[in-house]
Amino acid sequence: MGGVIIYEPDADSPVMGFPWVVNFEPSGGEEWESFVCGPYERDHAIALAEAVALEEEGMLAVVEPLMPVLSAEEVLATIEELREAEDEEDEESDHVNGTSLELGETEFVEEDAEFEPPTPEEVKAGMERTFRRLLADNS
C-alpha cells in the first residue's frame, strides 16, 4: 500500500476554491519519474489519489492546491510568508532533547535572471488557454 498526503487548509480558506492537483511520486525505494495531474476539484483530487496510491506499493500521492500566482513578486511574497510561518514554528521548537537545532549561517548569492518572467496578463492568458484545452470536447 502506498501513501497519500493531503494539504489541509482551514475550512474557510479561499484555497478551498482553487483547482487541485495530484503529484504521484515514487517512495519506498521505487524509482520512476514523478508526475502531476489535474486540475481537479479538491474532493475529486483526493479520491483519485486514494484510489491509485492506496492500491499500489512504492507510490506516494500528494494532493495540493494549484495556486493562481501571477507574477514572480507574488511567488516571492508567498515564499516569504511561508518562511516566516516556519520560523515561528522553529522558534517554538528549536531544541530536541536539549540539543540546539541551529545549523549556522547559510550564504545565498543573488544572481540576475537571464530571462524576463511573464507578465500577469500573459499568465492569465496562458491559464485561459490551458482551461479551454482541458474543457474542449475531444470526442
C-alpha positions as CSV (number, residue, x, y, z in Angstrom):
1,M,0.0,0.0,0.0
2,G,1.3,3.5,-0.9
3,G,0.6,6.7,0.9
4,V,-1.4,9.9,0.4
5,I,-0.5,13.3,1.7
6,I,-3.3,15.9,1.6
7,Y,-2.9,19.6,2.1
8,E,-5.5,20.6,4.7
9,P,-6.2,24.4,4.7
10,D,-8.7,25.9,7.1
11,A,-12.3,25.2,6.1
12,D,-12.9,28.9,5.4
13,S,-9.7,29.4,3.5
14,P,-10.0,30.7,-0.1
15,V,-7.6,28.0,-1.1
16,M,-10.5,25.5,-0.8
17,G,-12.0,27.0,-4.0
18,F,-8.8,26.7,-6.0
19,P,-8.2,23.9,-8.6
20,W,-6.3,21.0,-7.0
21,V,-3.5,18.7,-8.4
22,V,-2.1,15.4,-7.5
23,N,1.6,14.7,-7.6
24,F,2.3,11.0,-8.0
25,E,5.9,10.1,-6.9
26,P,7.9,7.0,-6.1
27,S,8.5,6.0,-2.5
28,G,10.0,3.1,-0.6
29,G,13.0,2.6,-2.8
30,E,11.0,2.7,-6.1
31,E,12.5,4.8,-8.9
32,W,10.4,6.3,-11.7
33,E,9.7,9.9,-12.8
34,S,7.1,11.6,-10.8
35,F,4.3,13.5,-12.5
36,V,1.5,16.0,-11.7
37,C,-2.1,15.6,-12.9
38,G,-5.1,17.9,-12.7
39,P,-6.6,20.3,-12.2
40,Y,-9.5,18.8,-10.2
41,E,-11.9,19.9,-7.6
42,R,-10.5,19.0,-4.2
43,D,-12.7,16.1,-3.5
44,H,-12.0,14.6,-6.9
45,A,-8.2,15.0,-6.4
46,I,-8.4,13.3,-3.0
47,A,-10.5,10.4,-4.4
48,L,-8.1,9.9,-7.3
49,A,-5.0,10.0,-5.1
50,E,-6.5,7.5,-2.7
51,A,-7.8,5.2,-5.5
52,V,-4.4,4.9,-7.1
53,A,-1.8,5.3,-4.3
54,L,-3.6,3.2,-1.7
55,E,-3.7,0.3,-4.2
56,E,0.0,0.4,-5.2
57,E,3.2,-0.3,-3.4
58,G,6.1,2.2,-3.7
59,M,3.9,5.2,-4.5
60,L,3.1,8.5,-2.8
61,A,0.3,10.8,-3.9
62,V,0.5,14.5,-2.7
63,V,-2.8,16.4,-3.1
64,E,-2.4,20.2,-3.1
65,P,-4.0,23.4,-4.4
66,L,-2.9,24.8,-7.7
67,M,-2.1,28.4,-6.7
68,P,-3.0,31.0,-9.2
69,V,0.1,33.1,-8.8
70,L,0.5,35.7,-11.5
71,S,4.0,37.2,-11.0
72,A,7.4,36.5,-9.7
73,E,6.8,39.1,-7.0
74,E,3.7,37.1,-5.8
75,V,5.8,33.9,-5.7
76,L,8.4,35.6,-3.6
77,A,5.8,37.1,-1.3
78,T,4.2,33.7,-0.8
79,I,7.6,32.1,-0.1
80,E,8.4,34.8,2.4
81,E,5.1,34.3,4.2
82,L,5.8,30.5,4.4
83,R,9.3,31.1,5.6
84,E,8.0,33.5,8.4
85,A,5.4,30.9,9.4
86,E,8.2,28.2,9.5
87,D,10.5,30.5,11.5
88,E,7.7,31.0,14.1
89,E,7.3,27.2,14.4
90,D,11.1,26.8,14.6
91,E,11.4,29.3,17.4
92,E,8.9,27.3,19.4
93,S,10.8,24.1,18.9
94,D,14.5,25.0,18.3
95,H,15.8,22.3,20.7
96,V,15.5,18.5,20.7
97,N,16.4,16.7,23.9
98,G,18.3,19.8,25.0
99,T,20.4,20.0,21.8
100,S,20.1,23.1,19.7
101,L,18.9,22.7,16.1
102,E,20.8,25.8,15.0
103,L,22.8,24.9,11.9
104,G,24.7,28.2,11.4
105,E,24.6,30.7,8.7
106,T,23.9,30.0,5.1
107,E,25.1,32.4,2.5
108,F,23.0,33.0,-0.6
109,V,24.2,34.7,-3.7
110,E,21.7,36.7,-5.7
111,E,22.0,36.4,-9.5
112,D,20.2,38.3,-12.2
113,A,17.7,36.2,-14.2
114,E,18.7,35.6,-17.8
115,F,15.0,35.8,-18.9
116,E,12.0,38.0,-18.3
117,P,9.3,36.3,-16.4
118,P,5.8,36.5,-17.9
119,T,3.6,39.4,-17.0
120,P,0.4,38.8,-15.0
121,E,-1.6,39.4,-18.2
122,E,0.5,36.8,-20.1
123,V,0.0,34.3,-17.2
124,K,-3.8,34.9,-17.2
125,A,-4.0,34.4,-20.9
126,G,-2.0,31.2,-20.6
127,M,-4.3,29.9,-17.9
128,E,-7.3,30.7,-20.1
129,R,-5.8,28.7,-23.0
130,T,-5.0,25.8,-20.7
131,F,-8.5,25.6,-19.3
132,R,-10.0,25.9,-22.8
133,R,-7.9,22.9,-23.8
134,L,-9.0,21.0,-20.7
135,L,-12.6,21.7,-21.3
136,A,-12.6,21.1,-25.1
137,D,-14.7,18.2,-26.3
138,N,-12.1,15.8,-27.7
139,S,-14.5,13.1,-28.6
